[in-house]
Amino acid sequence: MAEKKNEGFQSGAGLIRYFEEEEINGPALDPKLVIYLGIMVAVIVELISKFWPIT
């Protein structure tokens, strides 16, 4: 008698479960770092506009 592998439930209508094969190809960034970088860029842009006005 053949044993069944523990594969979970079968997907219906030809749908495939992809969450087991998830890959991360890009760099993992901390969300706080992204917010801090955004704030720093905004401050730098404001300082540049104060010291070197266009008009």
CHARMM internal coordinates of N, CA and C (Angstrom, degrees):
IC EDIT
DIST 1 N 1 CA 1.4390
DIST 1 CA 1 C 1.5315
ANGL 1 N 1 CA 1 C 108.70
DIST 1 C 2 N 1.3082
ANGL 1 CA 1 C 2 N 116.69
DIHE 1 N 1 CA 1 C 2 N 128.28
DIST 2 N 2 CA 1.4632
ANGL 1 C 2 N 2 CA 121.69
DIHE 1 CA 1 C 2 N 2 CA -177.67
DIST 2 CA 2 C 1.5192
ANGL 2 N 2 CA 2 C 110.40
DIHE 1 C 2 N 2 CA 2 C -78.32
DIST 2 C 3 N 1.3353
ANGL 2 CA 2 C 3 N 114.33
DIHE 2 N 2 CA 2 C 3 N 139.57
DIST 3 N 3 CA 1.4534
ANGL 2 C 3 N 3 CA 119.09
DIHE 2 CA 2 C 3 N 3 CA 177.85
DIST 3 CA 3 C 1.5251
ANGL 3 N 3 CA 3 C 109.49
DIHE 2 C 3 N 3 CA 3 C -90.64
DIST 3 C 4 N 1.3205
ANGL 3 CA 3 C 4 N 116.30
DIHE 3 N 3 CA 3 C 4 N 144.39
DIST 4 N 4 CA 1.4638
ANGL 3 C 4 N 4 CA 121.05
DIHE 3 CA 3 C 4 N 4 CA 177.49
DIST 4 CA 4 C 1.5162
ANGL 4 N 4 CA 4 C 109.32
DIHE 3 C 4 N 4 CA 4 C -89.85
DIST 4 C 5 N 1.3144
ANGL 4 CA 4 C 5 N 115.79
DIHE 4 N 4 CA 4 C 5 N 142.47
DIST 5 N 5 CA 1.4624
ANGL 4 C 5 N 5 CA 121.05
DIHE 4 CA 4 C 5 N 5 CA 173.86
DIST 5 CA 5 C 1.5195
ANGL 5 N 5 CA 5 C 108.93
DIHE 4 C 5 N 5 CA 5 C -76.81
DIST 5 C 6 N 1.2991
ANGL 5 CA 5 C 6 N 116.57
DIHE 5 N 5 CA 5 C 6 N 154.20
DIST 6 N 6 CA 1.4654
ANGL 5 C 6 N 6 CA 121.10
DIHE 5 CA 5 C 6 N 6 CA 177.44
DIST 6 CA 6 C 1.5254
ANGL 6 N 6 CA 6 C 108.13
DIHE 5 C 6 N 6 CA 6 C -83.09
DIST 6 C 7 N 1.3267
ANGL 6 CA 6 C 7 N 117.52
DIHE 6 N 6 CA 6 C 7 N 83.90
DIST 7 N 7 CA 1.4591
ANGL 6 C 7 N 7 CA 123.19
DIHE 6 CA 6 C 7 N 7 CA -175.82
DIST 7 CA 7 C 1.5228
ANGL 7 N 7 CA 7 C 112.87
DIHE 6 C 7 N 7 CA 7 C -103.46
DIST 7 C 8 N 1.2896
ANGL 7 CA 7 C 8 N 118.93
DIHE 7 N 7 CA 7 C 8 N 0.21
DIST 8 N 8 CA 1.4546
ANGL 7 C 8 N 8 CA 120.22
DIHE 7 CA 7 C 8 N 8 CA -178.50
DIST 8 CA 8 C 1.5175
ANGL 8 N 8 CA 8 C 111.19
DIHE 7 C 8 N 8 CA 8 C 83.03
DIST 8 C 9 N 1.3124
ANGL 8 CA 8 C 9 N 116.36
DIHE 8 N 8 CA 8 C 9 N -166.93
DIST 9 N 9 CA 1.4503
ANGL 8 C 9 N 9 CA 120.41
DIHE 8 CA 8 C 9 N 9 CA -177.55
DIST 9 CA 9 C 1.5323
ANGL 9 N 9 CA 9 C 110.96
DIHE 8 C 9 N 9 CA 9 C -76.50
DIST 9 C 10 N 1.2979
ANGL 9 CA 9 C 10 N 115.70
DIHE 9 N 9 CA 9 C 10 N 157.15
DIST 10 N 10 CA 1.4625
ANGL 9 C 10 N 10 CA 121.24
DIHE 9 CA 9 C 10 N 10 CA 177.08
DIST 10 CA 10 C 1.5257
ANGL 10 N 10 CA 10 C 108.91
DIHE 9 C 10 N 10 CA 10 C -84.53
DIST 10 C 11 N 1.3125
ANGL 10 CA 10 C 11 N 114.97
DIHE 10 N 10 CA 10 C 11 N 138.10
DIST 11 N 11 CA 1.4664
ANGL 10 C 11 N 11 CA 117.99
DIHE 10 CA 10 C 11 N 11 CA 178.23
DIST 11 CA 11 C 1.5206
ANGL 11 N 11 CA 11 C 109.02
DIHE 10 C 11 N 11 CA 11 C -82.50
DIST 11 C 12 N 1.2933
ANGL 11 CA 11 C 12 N 116.15
DIHE 11 N 11 CA 11 C 12 N 147.21
DIST 12 N 12 CA 1.4504
ANGL 11 C 12 N 12 CA 120.67
DIHE 11 CA 11 C 12 N 12 CA -176.83
DIST 12 CA 12 C 1.5129
ANGL 12 N 12 CA 12 C 112.11
DIHE 11 C 12 N 12 CA 12 C -101.84
DIST 12 C 13 N 1.3062
ANGL 12 CA 12 C 13 N 116.00
DIHE 12 N 12 CA 12 C 13 N 158.31
DIST 13 N 13 CA 1.4627
ANGL 12 C 13 N 13 CA 125.00
DIHE 12 CA 12 C 13 N 13 CA 174.71
DIST 13 CA 13 C 1.5265
ANGL 13 N 13 CA 13 C 112.42
DIHE 12 C 13 N 13 CA 13 C 59.66
DIST 13 C 14 N 1.3024
ANGL 13 CA 13 C 14 N 117.87
DIHE 13 N 13 CA 13 C 14 N 31.19
DIST 14 N 14 CA 1.4541
ANGL 13 C 14 N 14 CA 121.47
DIHE 13 CA 13 C 14 N 14 CA 176.39
DIST 14 CA 14 C 1.5120
ANGL 14 N 14 CA 14 C 114.55
DIHE 13 C 14 N 14 CA 14 C 77.29
DIST 14 C 15 N 1.3170
ANGL 14 CA 14 C 15 N 119.15
DIHE 14 N 14 CA 14 C 15 N 10.59
DIST 15 N 15 CA 1.4530
ANGL 14 C 15 N 15 CA 121.37
DIHE 14 CA 14 C 15 N 15 CA 179.15
DIST 15 CA 15 C 1.5269
ANGL 15 N 15 CA 15 C 109.15
DIHE 14 C 15 N 15 CA 15 C -79.88
DIST 15 C 16 N 1.3009
ANGL 15 CA 15 C 16 N 115.15
DIHE 15 N 15 CA 15 C 16 N 142.81
DIST 16 N 16 CA 1.4615
ANGL 15 C 16 N 16 CA 120.60
DIHE 15 CA 15 C 16 N 16 CA -176.88
DIST 16 CA 16 C 1.5214
ANGL 16 N 16 CA 16 C 108.20
DIHE 15 C 16 N 16 CA 16 C -114.04
DIST 16 C 17 N 1.3164
ANGL 16 CA 16 C 17 N 116.19
DIHE 16 N 16 CA 16 C 17 N 141.03
DIST 17 N 17 CA 1.4591
ANGL 16 C 17 N 17 CA 120.47
DIHE 16 CA 16 C 17 N 17 CA 177.33
DIST 17 CA 17 C 1.5234
ANGL 17 N 17 CA 17 C 108.26
DIHE 16 C 17 N 17 CA 17 C -87.39
DIST 17 C 18 N 1.3216
ANGL 17 CA 17 C 18 N 117.23
DIHE 17 N 17 CA 17 C 18 N 113.28
DIST 18 N 18 CA 1.4569
ANGL 17 C 18 N 18 CA 121.63
DIHE 17 CA 17 C 18 N 18 CA -176.31
DIST 18 CA 18 C 1.5277
ANGL 18 N 18 CA 18 C 112.88
DIHE 17 C 18 N 18 CA 18 C -97.00
DIST 18 C 19 N 1.3189
ANGL 18 CA 18 C 19 N 118.57
DIHE 18 N 18 CA 18 C 19 N -11.54
DIST 19 N 19 CA 1.4552
ANGL 18 C 19 N 19 CA 119.47
DIHE 18 CA 18 C 19 N 19 CA -171.49
DIST 19 CA 19 C 1.5208
ANGL 19 N 19 CA 19 C 113.07
DIHE 18 C 19 N 19 CA 19 C -66.90
DIST 19 C 20 N 1.3197
ANGL 19 CA 19 C 20 N 119.12
DIHE 19 N 19 CA 19 C 20 N -17.92
DIST 20 N 20 CA 1.4556
ANGL 19 C 20 N 20 CA 120.51
DIHE 19 CA 19 C 20 N 20 CA 177.83
DIST 20 CA 20 C 1.5252
ANGL 20 N 20 CA 20 C 111.94
DIHE 19 C 20 N 20 CA 20 C -80.16
DIST 20 C 21 N 1.3258
ANGL 20 CA 20 C 21 N 117.42
DIHE 20 N 20 CA 20 C 21 N -18.72
DIST 21 N 21 CA 1.4571
ANGL 20 C 21 N 21 CA 121.61
DIHE 20 CA 20 C 21 N 21 CA -175.79
DIST 21 CA 21 C 1.5209
ANGL 21 N 21 CA 21 C 112.10
DIHE 20 C 21 N 21 CA 21 C -111.67
DIST 21 C 22 N 1.3125
ANGL 21 CA 21 C 22 N 116.88
DIHE 21 N 21 CA 21 C 22 N 29.16
DIST 22 N 22 CA 1.4536
ANGL 21 C 22 N 22 CA 121.22
DIHE 21 CA 21 C 22 N 22 CA -176.99
DIST 22 CA 22 C 1.5293
ANGL 22 N 22 CA 22 C 110.15
DIHE 21 C 22 N 22 CA 22 C -72.54
DIST 22 C 23 N 1.3228
ANGL 22 CA 22 C 23 N 115.80
DIHE 22 N 22 CA 22 C 23 N 132.46
DIST 23 N 23 CA 1.4591
ANGL 22 C 23 N 23 CA 121.44
DIHE 22 CA 22 C 23 N 23 CA 177.99
DIST 23 CA 23 C 1.5154
ANGL 23 N 23 CA 23 C 109.49
DIHE 22 C 23 N 23 CA 23 C -123.31
DIST 23 C 24 N 1.3149
ANGL 23 CA 23 C 24 N 115.78
DIHE 23 N 23 CA 23 C 24 N 144.53
DIST 24 N 24 CA 1.4599
ANGL 23 C 24 N 24 CA 121.13
DIHE 23 CA 23 C 24 N 24 CA 175.86
DIST 24 CA 24 C 1.5207
ANGL 24 N 24 CA 24 C 106.46
DIHE 23 C 24 N 24 CA 24 C -110.12
DIST 24 C 25 N 1.3298
ANGL 24 CA 24 C 25 N 116.22
DIHE 24 N 24 CA 24 C 25 N 113.76
DIST 25 N 25 CA 1.4582
ANGL 24 C 25 N 25 CA 120.66
DIHE 24 CA 24 C 25 N 25 CA -177.30
DIST 25 CA 25 C 1.5193
ANGL 25 N 25 CA 25 C 112.71
DIHE 24 C 25 N 25 CA 25 C -97.08
DIST 25 C 26 N 1.3101
ANGL 25 CA 25 C 26 N 117.51
DIHE 25 N 25 CA 25 C 26 N -21.16
DIST 26 N 26 CA 1.4583
ANGL 25 C 26 N 26 CA 120.57
DIHE 25 CA 25 C 26 N 26 CA -177.42
DIST 26 CA 26 C 1.5152
ANGL 26 N 26 CA 26 C 111.49
DIHE 25 C 26 N 26 CA 26 C -96.56
DIST 26 C 27 N 1.3277
ANGL 26 CA 26 C 27 N 115.69
DIHE 26 N 26 CA 26 C 27 N 175.46
DIST 27 N 27 CA 1.4700
ANGL 26 C 27 N 27 CA 119.02
DIHE 26 CA 26 C 27 N 27 CA 178.45
DIST 27 CA 27 C 1.5313
ANGL 27 N 27 CA 27 C 110.53
DIHE 26 C 27 N 27 CA 27 C -72.05
DIST 27 C 28 N 1.2970
ANGL 27 CA 27 C 28 N 116.38
DIHE 27 N 27 CA 27 C 28 N 143.23
DIST 28 N 28 CA 1.4629
ANGL 27 C 28 N 28 CA 120.89
DIHE 27 CA 27 C 28 N 28 CA 177.70
DIST 28 CA 28 C 1.5292
ANGL 28 N 28 CA 28 C 108.39
DIHE 27 C 28 N 28 CA 28 C -88.62
DIST 28 C 29 N 1.3288
ANGL 28 CA 28 C 29 N 116.37
DIHE 28 N 28 CA 28 C 29 N 117.35
DIST 29 N 29 CA 1.4604
ANGL 28 C 29 N 29 CA 121.95
DIHE 28 CA 28 C 29 N 29 CA -179.48
DIST 29 CA 29 C 1.5187
ANGL 29 N 29 CA 29 C 109.64
DIHE 28 C 29 N 29 CA 29 C -109.11
DIST 29 C 30 N 1.3083
ANGL 29 CA 29 C 30 N 115.08
DIHE 29 N 29 CA 29 C 30 N 140.22
DIST 30 N 30 CA 1.4550
ANGL 29 C 30 N 30 CA 120.67
DIHE 29 CA 29 C 30 N 30 CA 175.80
DIST 30 CA 30 C 1.5320
ANGL 30 N 30 CA 30 C 108.27
DIHE 29 C 30 N 30 CA 30 C -71.36
DIST 30 C 31 N 1.3056
ANGL 30 CA 30 C 31 N 118.93
DIHE 30 N 30 CA 30 C 31 N 132.82
DIST 31 N 31 CA 1.4741
ANGL 30 C 31 N 31 CA 120.32
DIHE 30 CA 30 C 31 N 31 CA -179.81
DIST 31 CA 31 C 1.5274
ANGL 31 N 31 CA 31 C 113.13
DIHE 30 C 31 N 31 CA 31 C -57.57
DIST 31 C 32 N 1.3302
ANGL 31 CA 31 C 32 N 118.01
DIHE 31 N 31 CA 31 C 32 N -33.19
DIST 32 N 32 CA 1.4662
ANGL 31 C 32 N 32 CA 120.58
DIHE 31 CA 31 C 32 N 32 CA 177.80
DIST 32 CA 32 C 1.5266
ANGL 32 N 32 CA 32 C 110.42
DIHE 31 C 32 N 32 CA 32 C -63.22
DIST 32 C 33 N 1.3184
ANGL 32 CA 32 C 33 N 117.20
DIHE 32 N 32 CA 32 C 33 N -38.28
DIST 33 N 33 CA 1.4600
ANGL 32 C 33 N 33 CA 121.30
DIHE 32 CA 32 C 33 N 33 CA 179.41
DIST 33 CA 33 C 1.5217
ANGL 33 N 33 CA 33 C 110.83
DIHE 32 C 33 N 33 CA 33 C -62.05
DIST 33 C 34 N 1.3057
ANGL 33 CA 33 C 34 N 117.31
DIHE 33 N 33 CA 33 C 34 N -41.39
DIST 34 N 34 CA 1.4670
ANGL 33 C 34 N 34 CA 121.19
DIHE 33 CA 33 C 34 N 34 CA 179.88
DIST 34 CA 34 C 1.5281
ANGL 34 N 34 CA 34 C 110.38
DIHE 33 C 34 N 34 CA 34 C -64.09
DIST 34 C 35 N 1.3348
ANGL 34 CA 34 C 35 N 117.36
DIHE 34 N 34 CA 34 C 35 N -41.26
DIST 35 N 35 CA 1.4660
ANGL 34 C 35 N 35 CA 120.44
DIHE 34 CA 34 C 35 N 35 CA 179.53
DIST 35 CA 35 C 1.5301
ANGL 35 N 35 CA 35 C 110.57
DIHE 34 C 35 N 35 CA 35 C -67.60
DIST 35 C 36 N 1.3432
ANGL 35 CA 35 C 36 N 116.66
DIHE 35 N 35 CA 35 C 36 N -43.13
DIST 36 N 36 CA 1.4661
ANGL 35 C 36 N 36 CA 120.07
DIHE 35 CA 35 C 36 N 36 CA 178.75
DIST 36 CA 36 C 1.5264
ANGL 36 N 36 CA 36 C 111.13
DIHE 35 C 36 N 36 CA 36 C -62.66
DIST 36 C 37 N 1.3227
ANGL 36 CA 36 C 37 N 117.83
DIHE 36 N 36 CA 36 C 37 N -40.50
DIST 37 N 37 CA 1.4630
ANGL 36 C 37 N 37 CA 120.49
DIHE 36 CA 36 C 37 N 37 CA 177.94
DIST 37 CA 37 C 1.5252
ANGL 37 N 37 CA 37 C 111.29
DIHE 36 C 37 N 37 CA 37 C -64.03
DIST 37 C 38 N 1.3177
ANGL 37 CA 37 C 38 N 116.84
DIHE 37 N 37 CA 37 C 38 N -40.00
DIST 38 N 38 CA 1.4686
ANGL 37 C 38 N 38 CA 120.79
DIHE 37 CA 37 C 38 N 38 CA 177.40
DIST 38 CA 38 C 1.5155
ANGL 38 N 38 CA 38 C 112.03
DIHE 37 C 38 N 38 CA 38 C -62.61
DIST 38 C 39 N 1.3296
ANGL 38 CA 38 C 39 N 116.63
DIHE 38 N 38 CA 38 C 39 N -42.59
DIST 39 N 39 CA 1.4684
ANGL 38 C 39 N 39 CA 120.90
DIHE 38 CA 38 C 39 N 39 CA 178.12
DIST 39 CA 39 C 1.5231
ANGL 39 N 39 CA 39 C 110.21
DIHE 38 C 39 N 39 CA 39 C -64.95
DIST 39 C 40 N 1.3269
ANGL 39 CA 39 C 40 N 117.67
DIHE 39 N 39 CA 39 C 40 N -42.95
DIST 40 N 40 CA 1.4649
ANGL 39 C 40 N 40 CA 120.99
DIHE 39 CA 39 C 40 N 40 CA 179.47
DIST 40 CA 40 C 1.5277
ANGL 40 N 40 CA 40 C 111.54
DIHE 39 C 40 N 40 CA 40 C -62.88
DIST 40 C 41 N 1.3140
ANGL 40 CA 40 C 41 N 117.35
DIHE 40 N 40 CA 40 C 41 N -41.28
DIST 41 N 41 CA 1.4663
ANGL 40 C 41 N 41 CA 120.24
DIHE 40 CA 40 C 41 N 41 CA 178.82
DIST 41 CA 41 C 1.5264
ANGL 41 N 41 CA 41 C 110.02
DIHE 40 C 41 N 41 CA 41 C -64.86
DIST 41 C 42 N 1.3395
ANGL 41 CA 41 C 42 N 117.44
DIHE 41 N 41 CA 41 C 42 N -40.99
DIST 42 N 42 CA 1.4666
ANGL 41 C 42 N 42 CA 120.53
DIHE 41 CA 41 C 42 N 42 CA 179.28
DIST 42 CA 42 C 1.5218
ANGL 42 N 42 CA 42 C 110.90
DIHE 41 C 42 N 42 CA 42 C -63.48
DIST 42 C 43 N 1.3318
ANGL 42 CA 42 C 43 N 117.64
DIHE 42 N 42 CA 42 C 43 N -41.52
DIST 43 N 43 CA 1.4662
ANGL 42 C 43 N 43 CA 120.88
DIHE 42 CA 42 C 43 N 43 CA 179.09
DIST 43 CA 43 C 1.5229
ANGL 43 N 43 CA 43 C 110.21
DIHE 42 C 43 N 43 CA 43 C -65.96
DIST 43 C 44 N 1.3117
ANGL 43 CA 43 C 44 N 118.11
DIHE 43 N 43 CA 43 C 44 N -42.28
DIST 44 N 44 CA 1.4718
ANGL 43 C 44 N 44 CA 121.63
DIHE 43 CA 43 C 44 N 44 CA 179.78
DIST 44 CA 44 C 1.5229
ANGL 44 N 44 CA 44 C 110.51
DIHE 43 C 44 N 44 CA 44 C -63.40
DIST 44 C 45 N 1.3275
ANGL 44 CA 44 C 45 N 117.16
DIHE 44 N 44 CA 44 C 45 N -42.42
DIST 45 N 45 CA 1.4712
ANGL 44 C 45 N 45 CA 120.45
DIHE 44 CA 44 C 45 N 45 CA 179.27
DIST 45 CA 45 C 1.5272
ANGL 45 N 45 CA 45 C 110.25
DIHE 44 C 45 N 45 CA 45 C -63.89
DIST 45 C 46 N 1.3292
ANGL 45 CA 45 C 46 N 117.59
DIHE 45 N 45 CA 45 C 46 N -42.08
DIST 46 N 46 CA 1.4612
ANGL 45 C 46 N 46 CA 120.40
DIHE 45 CA 45 C 46 N 46 CA 178.29
DIST 46 CA 46 C 1.5232
ANGL 46 N 46 CA 46 C 111.61
DIHE 45 C 46 N 46 CA 46 C -64.51
DIST 46 C 47 N 1.3281
ANGL 46 CA 46 C 47 N 117.75
DIHE 46 N 46 CA 46 C 47 N -41.58
DIST 47 N 47 CA 1.4667
ANGL 46 C 47 N 47 CA 120.50
DIHE 46 CA 46 C 47 N 47 CA 178.44
DIST 47 CA 47 C 1.5251
ANGL 47 N 47 CA 47 C 111.19
DIHE 46 C 47 N 47 CA 47 C -64.43
DIST 47 C 48 N 1.2972
ANGL 47 CA 47 C 48 N 116.91
DIHE 47 N 47 CA 47 C 48 N -41.24
DIST 48 N 48 CA 1.4719
ANGL 47 C 48 N 48 CA 120.19
DIHE 47 CA 47 C 48 N 48 CA 178.72
DIST 48 CA 48 C 1.5265
ANGL 48 N 48 CA 48 C 109.99
DIHE 47 C 48 N 48 CA 48 C -63.92
DIST 48 C 49 N 1.3264
ANGL 48 CA 48 C 49 N 117.61
DIHE 48 N 48 CA 48 C 49 N -40.70
DIST 49 N 49 CA 1.4694
ANGL 48 C 49 N 49 CA 119.20
DIHE 48 CA 48 C 49 N 49 CA -179.48
DIST 49 CA 49 C 1.5308
ANGL 49 N 49 CA 49 C 111.72
DIHE 48 C 49 N 49 CA 49 C -68.76
DIST 49 C 50 N 1.3292
ANGL 49 CA 49 C 50 N 118.17
DIHE 49 N 49 CA 49 C 50 N -25.89
DIST 50 N 50 CA 1.4657
ANGL 49 C 50 N 50 CA 120.95
DIHE 49 CA 49 C 50 N 50 CA 176.84
DIST 50 CA 50 C 1.5289
ANGL 50 N 50 CA 50 C 111.54
DIHE 49 C 50 N 50 CA 50 C -75.76
DIST 50 C 51 N 1.3186
ANGL 50 CA 50 C 51 N 117.31
DIHE 50 N 50 CA 50 C 51 N -41.84
DIST 51 N 51 CA 1.4700
ANGL 50 C 51 N 51 CA 121.25
DIHE 50 CA 50 C 51 N 51 CA -175.39
DIST 51 CA 51 C 1.5215
ANGL 51 N 51 CA 51 C 113.38
DIHE 50 C 51 N 51 CA 51 C -84.95
DIST 51 C 52 N 1.3186
ANGL 51 CA 51 C 52 N 118.23
DIHE 51 N 51 CA 51 C 52 N -29.08
DIST 52 N 52 CA 1.4537
ANGL 51 C 52 N 52 CA 121.38
DIHE 51 CA 51 C 52 N 52 CA 179.20
DIST 52 CA 52 C 1.5315
ANGL 52 N 52 CA 52 C 109.99
DIHE 51 C 52 N 52 CA 52 C -127.53
DIST 52 C 53 N 1.3290
ANGL 52 CA 52 C 53 N 116.63
DIHE 52 N 52 CA 52 C 53 N 75.33
DIST 53 N 53 CA 1.4734
ANGL 52 C 53 N 53 CA 118.86
DIHE 52 CA 52 C 53 N 53 CA -178.95
DIST 53 CA 53 C 1.5292
ANGL 53 N 53 CA 53 C 111.12
DIHE 52 C 53 N 53 CA 53 C -68.23
DIST 53 C 54 N 1.3082
ANGL 53 CA 53 C 54 N 115.42
DIHE 53 N 53 CA 53 C 54 N 146.65
DIST 54 N 54 CA 1.4758
ANGL 53 C 54 N 54 CA 120.90
DIHE 53 CA 53 C 54 N 54 CA -178.08
DIST 54 CA 54 C 1.5219
ANGL 54 N 54 CA 54 C 110.17
DIHE 53 C 54 N 54 CA 54 C -79.58
DIST 54 C 55 N 1.3180
ANGL 54 CA 54 C 55 N 119.22
DIHE 54 N 54 CA 54 C 55 N -39.98
DIST 55 N 55 CA 1.4721
ANGL 54 C 55 N 55 CA 120.73
DIHE 54 CA 54 C 55 N 55 CA -177.34
DIST 55 CA 55 C 1.4904
ANGL 55 N 55 CA 55 C 112.29
DIHE 54 C 55 N 55 CA 55 C -103.28
END
COOR INIT
IC SEED 1 N 1 CA 1 C
IC BUILD
